[in-house]
Amino acid sequence: MQRTLRTYEERWSRKESLVWHESNPSGEVETLRSENVELRRRLRRRAVTIRAQGVVMALVPCSSAHAKDFLADLADHCGLTVRDVARALVGALEGRPLTAKMQRELGSAVVRLKDGAPA
């Protein structure tokens, strides 16, 4: 299959054409669809982490970079992933309780952040 794309630039009254051949359009479409699904999944995962960073920034006035480091530090001390910690913090805002260990580590992480130690 051959496709042609024409663009017109009124400023210069110039016409350009680009011609390409598609050897397997259905395979390319499937590749693009799977890539799209993967990117959407990553955005959903990242949204939770970004929201948790906002929570940290609101509770302990700090920059986004410090909030990100704070979440990583908390995850290390709790033995969890950053995503799991982020989900727990966002869940706490929605009324779900934090585990006792996470509550302890959260308090310690806030003290470390306020003292200026690396989060």
N, C-alpha and C positions, 0 to 999 in steps of 0.2 A: 504494500500500500504506500502511496506517495502522498505527502501532504505539503502544502505550500502556505507560507505565512507571509503576508505583505504588510509592510508598514509605510505610512505616508507622513512625511514631515512637511507641513505647510510652510514653515519658515524658509526652508531651502528648496522647496518644490522638488524634492528628491524622492524617488521610490526605490525601496530595497525589497528583495525577495530572499527568503530562506527556504530551501527545499531539503527535506530529509526523508529517508526511507525507514519504515518500521518493519523489522523482520518478524517480530513476534509481539504484536500489541497486547494480546491477552496476557502473556507472561509479564510484560511490563506493568500492566494494570494490576495484576495480582501482587506484584512486588510493591507497588505504590500503596495498595490497600493495606498490606501487612505492615508496611512502614508507618502508615497513618495510624493504625491501631496501636502500634508500639509507642508512638509519640503521644497519643492521647492517654495511654496508661501512665506514661512517665509524668505527664502534666498533672494527672489526678494525684499521683503519689507526692509530687512536689508541692502541690497545693496544701497538703496537711502540714508539711514541714514549714512552709512559709507562714502559715497561720500560727503555728507554734512559735515561730520566731517573733511574730507580732505580739503574742501573749507575753513572751519574755521581755520584749522591749517596753511593753506597757507596765509590767509589774516591777521591773528593775530597769530604770532608765539607762539605756545603753544603745550602742549602734547595732545595725543589722549584723555586722561581722562578729561583734561580741556575742550577740544572741545565738548565732550559728555555732560559735565555739562553745558557748554555754550548753547547748543541746548535745554537742558531741561529747563534752566532758561528763555530762549527766548520763549519757548512754554508756560511756566507758565504765563509770562507777557502778551503774546498775547491771552491767553485763547484757545490755540490750542494743538494738540498732537505733540509730537516730530516728528512723521512721516510727519505730515502736514507741519511743519516748514522746515524739511529737503527737502521735495518736492518743497517748495517755493524757498529755497536757490538754489537748483540745477536748478530750472526753471529760476531763475534770471540769472544764467550763460548762459542759452540757449536763453536769450532775453525776457523772460516774466517779466513784472514789479512786484515788491513787493507792497503790500498794504501800504497805508500811515502809518497805525498803526505799521505794521511790520518794516517799515523803521525807525520810531522813536525808537521802542524798540530795534532794531538791534544796532543803535547808542549807546543807553544807555547800552546795554549788553557788547558792545566792550569796553566802558569806564570802566565798572565794572571789566571786565577781565584784562584790562591793569593796573588798580589801585591795582590789587591783591586781590580785594574783592572776596568772593566766587561767582562763576559764577552763 
